[in-house]
Amino acid sequence: MKCGLGANLPVNYVRINTRDGRLKLLVTGGCGFIGSNFIRWLLQARPDASVTNLDLLTYAGNPENLADIERHPRYKFVRGSINDPDLVDRLAEGSDGILHFAAESHVDRSLYGPLEFVKTNVEGTTVLLEAARRKKVRRFLLVSTDEVYGSLPETGVFVETTPLAPSSAYSASKAGSDLMTLAYRRTFGLDVVITRGSNNYGPYQYPEKFVPLFITNALEGRECPLYGDGLNVRDWLHVLDHGKGIWAAFEKGRAGEAYNLGGGNERQNLQVAQAVLAACGRTESLIKFVQDRPGHDRRYALDASKARRDLGWSPEVPFEKGLLETVAWYKGNPGWVARVKSGEYRNYYEKHYGNAVKS
């Protein structure tokens, strides 16, 4: 469902009063996986929108993810930190909205450096909220995660009112980001919206994460590490469906509300691993079960009925089709994979998995 700035607006639509008829947006972390896919889609879908992308280009922030639009007339890249108040203030000036993707987002890495997650996810979010408040930005949207809810038993789903019960330094810092965002609504009246997405997959994802790790290792004929018994359950959402849900929440969400964006595709990790290997033309013999990580949540599942009802959003990409297309993208972009899987990536991989898998 496309929504412009004109007619046929739902009753709960929040009109963003632009200054000159164009939406001037500040996107943080736009060189990452979800942010880069979102920016590329948005510039195509909304010819009235211009985007300034603020990204520090840490290990997962890759300008190559947006190389095809780097000269786009409505796109501007700024390298810098969300923890830099002066820079954030300058970029927030005149912005109609801030869409905050930037985050330390890998649970495994949070085992080694929890303070970095607090600095980026809690303190950085607060810097952005302060800028939005001072510069009178029309709307602030925080891209959060289903991991803030913790772990589910074999039945049940997370709804937006489920108490937050994070299990890792990553998810705890994201929960802190959620709560700080809601506090700015309650204390200062800032127009804020939160989205909580399920596990994403798709092109341009940094290959430390589960799906691209298995794809790239399988294509190279390497063993693929799978935690524990492989029976942890995740709900999978294609990155483009996620981006469309984020935009629907920005345009139509109620101020102060959170919206679950789930794909409705619950799968055991082992099932996903098997599907990836089959798509890569490899056998399950490449699966290497490794010691489970501490605090590993057993199951996630999101109830996205609120987003369907209030935002008119629903996921469109079937998991099987999306997974095959994702494998095809990695097959078709060996140069991108080779460049990403060198240097810092290789150092981390060896540190985290050690001798658990063959190199």
Buried (B, 14 or more C-beta within 10 A) or exposed (E): EEBEBEEEBEEEBBEBEBEEEBBBBBBBBBBBBBBBBBBBBBBEEBEEBBBBBBBBEBBBBBBBBBEEBEEBEBBBBEEBBBBBBEBBBBBBBBBBBBBBBBBBBBBBBBBEEBEBBBBBBBBBBBBBBBBBBEBEBBBBBBBBBBBBBBBBEEEEBBBBEBEBEBBBBBBBBBBBBBBBBBBBBEEEEBBBBBBBBBBBBBBBBBBBBBBBBBBBBBBBEBBBBBBBEBEBBBBBBBBBBBBBBBBBBBBBBBEBBBBBBBBBBBBBBBEBBBBBBBBBEBEEEBBBEBEEEEBBBBBBBBBBBBBBEBBBBBBEBEBEEBBBBBBEBBBEBEEBBEEBBEEEBEEBBEEBBEEEBEE
